[in-house]
């Protein structure tokens, strides 16, 4: 006599549509893999019925799929097929977590990992320091890696909150002339941070995190008076923070907090009468224990290959100007007493 057993799942942390597939295509694949097990799907409730041994295998496979979906937010068809072909325990499936460059599973079945030497340095520096400066040209993935590390820490419950911060307007955060409320004023400047988050957290969960302020995106000026404890903080475009703003921001760090500061110190957009706090911080904090500095290079650029060439061309232009200026300075005639004439 065959004894039938039953087990139920409730799909609360994942999207039922993502699990079942369009027109239940993925559910049909599960049924085909375990023909002696009855799969009954009603909304977010999934019930399995069948002989004990076969039901146990099917149950384990469903748990693997649900766990993968909870981590990634979605599963590509290729990944879904890989998991079905593997054993119920997941053997034979690519184990990205064993890759030292791995950071986390993104949405749409992507795997987010360090791709360049500079990005690997960011991972290492973040594991060894509570404050990390990641500096260098655009397109090197500085901000993206910082956001990925913060999202991983949130998913693994190492922190309770993420702050993503930017100087809202390049020239001093002058928001008054822009139409709309505060969110509408600053959103265009914070869009790159939203884009990174959308690659890493499923839309519904991201929306919930933002509504509950578990993830908070804000202009730098609004950090004044906050204590940043048990959280990950990303300060993006840091070269456009003034010296006063930088001091205010760094002294917000509380217990259990970590900060990643990203910026390109060759593209400062502040008015001439304001000095970049990033340049000052580089100078006075370089030897402080617990603060790490990573310098990204043109070879770390992960955008279009032409971006690397463009950065190199502009750097050569800047170097040529500096050399010309130094040559002119040395050739400037001096008075007999050694005092340089006033220009």
Secondary structure, 3 states (H helix, E strand, C coil): CCCEEEEEEECCCCCHHHHHCHHHHHHHHHHHHCCCCEEEEECCEEEEEEEHHHHHHHHHHHHHHHHHHHHHCCCCHHHHHHHHHCCCCCCCCCCHHHCCCEEEECHHHCEEECCCHHHHHHHHHHHHCCEEEEECCCCCCHHHHHHHHHHHHHHCCCCCEEEEEECCCCCCCCCCCCCCCHHHHHHHHHHHHHHHHHHHCCHHHHHHHHHCCCEEEEEHHHHCCCCECCEEEEEECHHHCEHHHHHHHHCCECCCCEEEEEECCCCCCCCCCCCEHHHHHHHHHCCCCCEEEEECCHHHCCCCHHHHHHHHHHHHHHHHHHHHHHHHHHHCCECCCCCECCC
